[in-house]
Amino acid sequence: MILKLVKEMTGEEFIQLLEKEYRSLDNLKRLIERDPENALYQLDLDDWKYHLEHPDEIVKQSQTLFVKDLKIELSDLELLDVIRKEHPNSIRALAKAINKDYKTVQPKIHKLAEGGLVKFEEGPKKNMKKPVVNYNKIEIEV
């Protein structure tokens, strides 16, 4: 099965992502001067300039996953939706948000992470994992 994770954002939001990565347009230009053969820098510069002029245009980014044995249930999709909308800071906070036991939610989240549908960031406390969903839509090809 092929899953495509799609994130849609405005040009303005896309520029914010570029600012997180490069800090400023000038920093990106300096990187290009130091490494003119890095095509990614030039593409990012071109995109940055374009979206400065078109901040309301929708940008689509996608990631393709080739999934072999991932069985996704409706409850898994609901978990993904809650993570995307409510941004829980831990698996325990997610379980609390959906009124389920941690021991029920934790293996489901790890299964989704193994399939590439959930990523983990560092949580607010040591050894705490924050589940993250960085896309708006899942397209399934069969």
C-alpha positions in Angstrom: 0.0 0.0 0.0 1.2 3.5 -0.8 0.3 6.3 1.5 1.0 10.0 0.7 1.1 12.3 3.6 0.1 15.8 2.4 0.6 19.1 4.2 -1.1 22.1 2.8 -0.1 25.6 4.0 -0.1 29.2 2.7 2.9 30.8 1.2 3.3 32.8 4.4 3.4 29.6 6.5 5.9 28.1 4.1 8.2 31.2 4.6 7.9 30.6 8.4 9.3 27.1 7.9 12.1 28.5 5.8 12.8 31.1 8.5 13.1 28.3 11.1 15.6 26.5 9.0 17.7 29.4 7.7 16.8 32.2 10.1 16.7 34.8 7.3 16.9 35.3 3.6 20.3 36.8 4.0 21.6 33.7 5.8 20.3 31.6 2.9 22.1 33.8 0.4 25.3 33.5 2.3 25.0 29.7 2.3 24.6 29.8 -1.5 27.7 31.9 -1.8 29.7 29.3 0.3 28.2 26.3 -1.4 26.9 27.3 -4.9 26.6 23.7 -6.0 23.9 22.9 -3.4 20.8 22.9 -5.6 18.5 22.7 -2.5 19.6 26.2 -1.3 18.9 27.7 -4.7 15.4 26.1 -4.8 14.6 27.3 -1.3 15.7 30.8 -2.2 13.6 30.8 -5.4 10.6 29.5 -3.4 11.1 32.1 -0.6 11.2 35.0 -3.1 8.1 33.6 -4.9 6.1 33.3 -1.8 7.1 36.7 -0.5 5.2 38.0 -3.6 2.4 35.4 -3.3 1.8 34.8 0.5 -1.8 33.5 0.1 -1.0 30.9 -2.5 -1.4 27.3 -1.2 1.8 25.2 -1.0 1.6 21.4 -0.9 4.3 19.3 0.5 4.1 15.5 0.4 5.9 12.5 1.7 5.3 9.1 0.2 5.3 6.0 2.5 5.4 2.4 1.2 3.6 0.4 3.8 3.6 -3.3 3.8 1.8 -4.7 6.9 0.2 -1.6 8.5 -3.4 -2.1 9.5 -5.1 1.2 10.1 -8.4 1.2 12.0 -10.9 4.0 12.4 -9.7 4.5 16.0 -6.1 5.0 14.7 -7.4 7.7 12.3 -9.2 9.4 15.2 -5.9 9.4 17.2 -4.1 11.1 14.3 -6.9 13.7 14.1 -6.6 14.4 17.9 -2.8 14.7 17.7 -3.1 17.1 14.7 -5.7 19.3 16.2 -4.9 19.3 19.9 -1.1 18.9 20.0 -0.8 16.8 23.1 2.6 17.2 24.8 2.8 13.4 25.6 1.2 10.1 24.9 -0.3 10.2 28.4 -1.9 13.6 27.6 -3.3 12.2 24.4 -4.8 9.3 26.3 -6.4 11.7 28.7 -7.7 13.9 25.9 -9.6 10.9 24.4 -10.6 9.4 27.8 -8.7 6.1 27.2 -6.2 4.2 29.3 -2.5 5.0 28.6 -1.8 1.2 28.2 -4.3 1.1 25.3 -3.1 4.3 23.5 0.6 3.8 23.8 1.0 0.7 21.6 -1.3 2.2 19.0 0.8 5.3 18.8 4.0 3.3 18.5 2.4 1.2 15.7 1.5 4.4 13.9 5.1 5.8 14.4 6.6 2.6 13.0 4.4 3.1 9.9 5.6 6.7 9.6 2.3 8.3 10.4 3.4 9.8 13.7 6.7 11.3 14.6 8.0 11.9 18.2 9.6 15.1 19.5 11.0 15.7 22.9 8.3 16.3 25.4 8.3 18.8 28.3 9.9 16.4 30.7 12.9 14.1 30.4 12.2 10.8 28.6 8.7 12.1 27.6 7.7 11.7 23.9 5.4 14.2 22.3 3.5 12.7 19.3 3.4 14.9 16.3 1.4 14.8 13.0 2.9 17.1 10.4 0.3 16.7 7.6 -3.3 17.6 6.9 -4.3 14.7 4.7 -3.6 11.1 3.9 -4.0 9.9 0.3 -4.1 6.1 -0.1 -3.1 4.3 -3.3 -4.1 0.7 -3.7 
